[in-house]
Amino acid sequence: MQATTTPKGLLGPGTLHARIEEIKRAKGAAPWSEKVVVNEQIVGTLICQPPAHRTDRHYHLVDEWWVVLEGEIDWEIEGHAQVIHARAGDLVFAPAHHYHHIRPTGDRPSIRLAITPPGEFHRHDRPEHLAPGNR
C-alpha cells in the first residue's frame, strides 16, 4: 500500500510571508503554478501563464474566484454575455455549475490567485440537471 501525501502550500504556520517576485524567480518562465495555501477549508493557487496559453472550458461544483495580480486575462462565464476583461488589481467570480473559460491576453505573462476549496477540480461534462436555470 502506497502512502499518499497531502499537498502542502508555500505558506503555513512555519512560513507566514512570501514575496511574489521571489516565487517568480524560483519558478522561472511561464507557465507555472504554485500552491500558496492548502488547508481543510481553502486552496490558494498562484497561476502564471503567458499570453494565448491554452486553457480548458470547465465548471466546478462550488464558486471559484480569482485576484489578478499581474497582466491581463479574459474570462468567458456562462450566462454572462460580455467577456470580462480583467487586469492587475481586478477580482473575478465564477458561480458554481457555470462553465468558464480563462484566456491570458496582453503582451506579458499574467499571474492570478485562484481560490477554491480542497479537492475541487476541473469538470467538463455537466449533467443537465446541474445547468444554471435547471437547479
Order of alpha helices (4+ residues) and beta strands (2+ residues): alpha-beta-beta-beta-beta-beta-beta-beta-beta
